[in-house]
């Protein structure tokens, strides 16, 4: 049974996919890139954390659609919603569960859960599986098989036992951001390594120790040994030179002089791979992005980066977890409005306009603000007149002379 190659459709001869190992695109990276190493790069770590924590923090709702009038309202008694919202499995809360899925999705391009059902076929638990340890195989009949490796054990799952969410790709698996960004991350790792080396060496550059006579090889070796700490030792040492010796420092190489600029560029490059505006991961290089424009940047990030991730989760939940007979009636949705929630003054002004235009009842607006409903507050009021829409005094009197 051959491993399915998720990149061969794109590159013609993609690397072999093996569970537990990173896709081989990092072979040309300047440093060996693994997930753990990539997470030591602050820009990559901050981008992954930002997306994962935002997804994990958003409330979810089970929206039931009335087939008669098309109205939609939250159904708190729907079993799948209660499972996802309160205890997806024995180990995790809802927030921890969706954060774990999001970390796999934004780094490996795929996230997987093992589906556990009771005797009646209802889902009772969803166990996240590491995407780096999963391989997908297409069988001869076109069906999929999921092969999961954990240590020395191998387990094969049928599609009905796996919840699979994927990013854009060939339709079977998503493309791994970590693999395709490995060259950029490798450069950042190399820069960090070089800066650590300079820091450990007290920032000392290379130098020349000059003597005005010819030395034998043993003498050269002895001098190198005696004065090697001049280059890589304690920067506070006092060295005494004798016999006409002089020390001349060699200036930093152009590569060393550009370390800060290279490091700053890697922040932007990694953020570009992750689809995160660099200002949202505390990159202050462009100070003009702060101020009045930051809200627009955040709104754009929510809509063009975060929203597609949420849509993938929502559509995959319906496809894999909701019974087919409930497809027309039930949707599990993230409450995206919680992220776009405006400040209180703006919300109150919007609620006032919505009530005056008949789009909201006073109680709907009060509940949205976390306040108790009032008697008589469930009526629709007309714009400007502030009287109930069913008031008999508003009957058409056009025939009265």
N, C-alpha and C positions, 0 to 999 in steps of 0.2 A: 504494500500500500504506500504509494508515493506521497510525500508531503506536498501540500498545496503551496505554490509559490505566489505570494500576494503582490510581488512587484514585476513578475515576468510580463504582465500585460502592458506595462508602461515602458520598461527598458529593453525588452526583447530577450535579455538573458540575465534576469535578476538573480541575486544571491539566494542560496538555499535557506529555507526557513526551518529552524530547529527550535523546539520548545526549550525555554530556559536560557536561550542565548539571544543577543541582540542581532537584528538583521544586519548583514555584513556590509552595509554601505559605509560604516565607520572605518573600513580598512584603510582608506586614504586620508583619514583625519590625522592631524599633526600630533594628536595624543590619543591614546586608547580611551574610548568613551563608553562608559556604562551608565546606568541610571543613577547609581550612587555617586559617581564622579560628577555627572551633570548637575546633580542637586547641590554640589558644593559651589557652583557658580550662582552668585546672588541673583542675577537677572533671570536665570532659568527657574530657580527656586521660587522667587517672588511671583513670577508669571503663573506657574503651576498652582501655587497657593492661592493667588487672587481668584483664578477661575474656579478652583475646587471649593473654596470657602464661600464664594458667592452662590454657587449652585447648591451647596449644602445648607445654606442659610435660608433659602427661599421656601415658604410654605407651599404645600401641594393641596389640591382640591379634587374631589370626585364630582365632576359636573354632569348632572343628569338633564337631558333634553326632553322636554315634553313634546311628543309627536303631534299633538293637536294644535298647539299655538306656537311651538318653537321656543318657548321660554326655557331658560337655563338657570339651574340653581344647584348649590352644593348639597350632595347627599352624604351626610356623615355616617350613615349606616352601611355603606358599600364595603364589602369585605376586603377587597384588595387595597382600598384606600386606608382602611384601619391597619392593615398589615404594614404598608409602606410608611405610614405616619407614626405609628407607635412602636413597632418592634419588627423590623424586616427580618431579623434573625436573632439568635440567642446572644450574640456578641455586641451588636451595634445599635445605636439610636438612628433615627432618620437622618440626622445631620452627618454623623460619622459614615453611614452607609453611602449616601450620595457623594460625600467627599472622596471616599475610596474609589467609587466608580469613576468620578471625574478625573482623579489623578491618572488612572489607567487610560482614560479616553484621550486626555490632552497630551499625554506623552507617547503612548503606544498606538494611538489611533483606534483602539478597540477596548471595550470592557465586557466582561463576562460574569454571569451569575449562574450557579447551579440552582435549579428549581426543585424544591421539595414539595410534594403533594401528599395529602391524606388519602384514605381509601376511597373517598367520594370524588377525588380528582381536584379538590380545591387547593390552592397554593397556601402552604403554611410557613414557608421560609425561603429566603433568597440569600445564598452564600456567595459573596464575591470571590472570583478566581483571578489570579495574577495573569494579566494579558501576556506577559513575557514567557509564561510557561504553557501557553495554549497554542496548538497548531490546528489548522482547519484543513480537512481533506475532502475533496470532491470525489464521490464514489462513481462507479461506472454508470449507475442509473441517474446521475445528476444530483442526487441528494447529498447532504453535508454530513460530515462526521467531525466531532470535536474531540481532540486528543490532548489530555492534560497530564503533564509530568510534574510530579512533586517528589523530589529526591530520587529514590530508586523505583518509585511506584508510577504506574501509568494507568490512567483511567480514560475510557472512551465514552463520550456522551452522545446520545441522540439529539437532534435539533429540538425536540419537544422538552428536553430536560435542561436546555441552556437558554438564558436570556442574553442576547448579544446586541450591544449597541456599538455602532461604528461611525467613524468620520467619513469624509469623501474618499472614494477609492474605486475599486473595480466592481463594487456591488456585493462582493462576498466578504472582504475584509477591508478595513480602513488603512490609510497610509500613516506610518509612524512619524510623528514630528521629531521625536528623539533621533531616529535614524537619519532622516534627511537633514537635520540641523547638526549632525555630529561633527562636520568639519568646522563649523562656526564655534561650536562648544569646545572642540579640541584646541582651537586657537586661544580661546579664553583660558583654558586649563594651562596651556603653555605660558601665557602671560603671567598668570597667577604663580606658577612655579618659579619663573624668572624673578618676579618681584619678591617672593619668599626667600629665594637664594640671596638676593641683594640685601634684604633686611637682616637675614641671619648673619651676613658678613659685615654688618655695620655700615652697609652702603659703600663699601670700599671698592673702587675700580682696580683694574690691573695696574701694575707699576714696573719700573725698571730700576734695578740696583746696580749702579755703575761704579767700577773700580779702575784705577788708572794703571793697571799692570795685567799681564797675562797670567791666568790661573791654571793650575792642573785640574784634572777631572775630580780628584778627591777633594780639592779645595772648593771647587764649585758646589759639590754635593754638600759639604759642610756648611757653606754659607747659605745655601737654599734651606737647609734644615734649621739653622739658627734664626733665620729671618722670615720663615714662612708665615709666622703670625702677623707680620707686617701687612700681609694681604688678606688673611682670613681669620685673624684672631680678634682679641678684645680691642675695640677701637680706642680705648682710653689708655692703652699701654704707652710707655715712654721708651722709645728705641734709641740706642746710642750707636752711631756709626763711626767707624775708625778707619785708619789707614787710607784716607782719601776717598772713602766711599761716599756716594751721593745717591739720593733716591728721587726719582722723577715719576710723578703720577701720570698715567695714561688716561686721557679724557674718556668719558663714557662713549660707547659706540652709538651710532645713529639709531640702531635697534633699541638700545636701552633708553635713549633719550625720547623715543616715541612710545614707551610703554603705557603711559597714562592716556595718551590719545588713542592707542589701540584698544585699551581696556574700555574706554568710553564708547568707542565705535561698536565693540562687541555687545554692549548693553543694548544699543539700538538694533543691532542685527538679530540678536536672540529674541528681543521683544517683537521684531517683525515676523519671525518664524511662528511665534506664539499668538500673534494677532492682538497683542496688548500694547496700547500706547505707552511709550516709555515713561511718560510723566506719571502714570499710575503705579509704577514700581519705583517711585522716588528718584527718578532721573531729573535733576534740576539743571542740566546743562543748558537748556533753552528756557531761560527765566520768563520769557514772554508767554509761555504756555500756561503760567499760573495767572490767577485773577479771574476775570469774568469769563474767559474762554474755557476754564476747566470743566464747567458743567456741561458744555457742549461736547467736549471730548469724552466725558463719562457717558453721556447719553448715546453718543455714536458707538462707543465700545459695547454698551449694553445691547444695542440693536444689531450691529453687524458682526459681533463676535460671540457674545454670550447667548443671544436669542437662538442662533442656529444650533448650539449645543442643547438647549432646552427642547427645541423642536425634535431633535433626534431622540431624546429620551421619551418625549410624549408619544411620538409615532411608534417607537419601538415597544413601549408599554402596551399600547393598543394591539399591536401585531402579535406580541408574544405572551402577554399576561392576561389580557381581558378576553373572556370567552366570546366566541364569534356571535352568539345570540345577543350580546350586550353592545356590539359595536355601534349600533345606531343610537343607543340611548346614553352611553357612558363614555366620558373622557377623563383621564387623569391628567391634570394640568398644573404647572407651576404658576404661582401667583406672581406674574412678572410685574404687576403694578406696584408691588411692595418695593421694588428697586427704584421705580420712577416716581415714587411718592414725593410730592413737592413739600415745601415748608408750610407750616400751619396757616399763615395768613393767606397764602395762595390757595390752599385747599378750601378754606372757608369762603373765599370769594368765588371759587369754582362751584362749590356746593350751593351757594346762594343763587347763582345763575342757573344751575341745573334744576333747582326747585322752582324758580320763577318761570322756567321754560317748560315745566311739566315732565322733565326727563327723570327726576328723582322725587320720591316722597320725602318729607322731613325726617321720617324715621329711618329711611334708607341712608340718608346723609348722616344721621346721628349714629347709626350702627357702624358706619364706615369710620367714624371718629372714636369708636369705643364707648359711646354713651348709650344710656338706656332709652328704649322707645317710649313715646308719650301717647296717651289716649288721643285718638283722632289724628295721629300723625301719619297714618297710612294712606291718606287721600292724595290724589294728584291735584295740584293747584295751578290755576291759570296765570300766565305771565302778567305781572303788573297788578292784577285785581286781587290776588291772594285770597281767592274764595275757592271752595271745592269745585272740581270740574263737573260734579253731578248736581250742583245747586239748581233747583227748579226755577229760581228767579232769573236764570240766564237763558230761559227758553226763547226761541225765535219769536219776536213780536213785530215782524216786518209787515204783517197785515193790519196792524192797529193804526188807525188814522189819527 
